Amino acid sequence: MIPRFLLAAVTARLAGEGYSVLTAPPSLIKALVDQLAADRQSGNPQAN
């Protein structure tokens, strides 16, 4: 299960790319989740 803050961040990034959670390719969603989770663990303030 994806934490709510991470889902919100992924949704915002997808919207910036012109996608929704329903229309984005699964590989793009996975890449964004992985990137944002790694950024958050590293303490990157941009991850929020």
Steps between C-alpha positions, in 0.01 A plus 500: 500500500629847409498758783258788443774765474677295234180446303433874506852577378476243220159634397638854484802394295278302261274802454807704411578243231143512367388167648265383770549195718259317268666599170870489585706201395566271798874527438483880542306468826749247635795720401346802675418302815855363513652844440285679756549230763878515452494881518298490822734246662803711407345803669446696179251780577378493137345158566190644668 
